[in-house]
Every structure is written in C-alpha cells, then in structure tokens.
C-alpha cells in the first residue's frame, strides 16, 4: 500500500513500503503538492 502524508506546509509525501530511502521511505512530491487551502488538519499523516 502506498501511503500519502501532508506536512504542515501542505507538501505531499508518499510512503513506498519496500522502497525505503534515508527518510524512511517518505518522498516529497512537491510537483503534486496540494494548495494550503485544501489541506485540512485531519488529513495530516492520513492515507488516501
């Protein structure tokens, strides 16, 4: 399963199980980052 994370700056990170990097498998995907207006606190660390 690929998990999606949104940090406090509204940047989107993806967690790829089995493909870990120095950040523990979380990759910043700035090109696909959601605008801050769409980021809701309850989505922090959630899956989508």
C-alpha positions in Angstrom: 0.0 0.0 0.0 1.2 3.5 -0.8 0.5 6.0 1.9 0.2 9.7 1.5 1.3 12.3 4.0 0.8 16.0 4.0 3.1 18.1 6.2 2.4 21.4 7.9 3.4 23.3 4.8 1.0 21.5 2.6 3.6 19.4 0.9 2.7 15.9 -0.1 4.9 12.9 0.8 4.5 9.4 -0.3 5.5 6.3 1.6 6.5 3.3 -0.5 6.8 0.1 1.5 9.8 -2.0 0.5 11.5 1.0 -1.2 13.0 2.8 1.8 15.3 5.7 1.5 17.2 7.9 4.0 13.9 9.5 5.0 12.3 6.1 5.9 10.5 5.7 2.5 8.8 9.1 2.5 9.3 11.0 -0.7 8.5 14.7 -1.1 6.3 15.2 -4.2 6.4 19.0 -4.5 5.0 18.9 -8.0 1.8 17.3 -6.8 1.5 19.3 -3.5 -2.0 20.4 -2.6 -2.6 24.1 -2.1 -2.8 25.1 1.5 -6.5 25.9 1.1 -7.2 22.2 0.5 -5.1 20.9 3.4 -7.2 20.0 6.5 -5.6 19.2 9.8 -7.3 15.8 10.0 -5.5 14.7 6.8 -2.1 15.0 8.4 -0.4 11.6 8.4 -3.5 10.1 6.9 -4.0 7.7 4.0 -5.6 8.5 0.7 
